[in-house]
Amino acid sequence: MNEVLMIFVGSYILLSLILIPFQYRYVEQMEKMRKVNEKKGISQSEMMENMKFEEQILHANVQGSMIFFLANILATIVYKMKQRQKVAR
């Protein structure tokens, strides 16, 4: 039983590491959209309302799925670290 759990956890971590570049691009694009909409005076809730139905479903799946949970966290951390380095330059 313990071995099965270790294999499951290891597989999840490996999958999360593989998904980080994809999630990073997602986080980066959402941040760009947020900045553009912020300049236009559009709030985040209005941005979500203005999205097409398909985009809303994709966004909900990416943000809410437990499969992407660790990858989302790691990609967000990497994104914020890179942004701090850009600001420090």
Secondary structure, 3 states (H helix, E strand, C coil): CHHHHHHHHHHHHHHHHHHHHHHHHHHHHHHHHHHHHHHHCCCHHHHHHHCCHHHHHHHHHHHHCHHHHHHHHHHHHHHHHHHHHHHHC
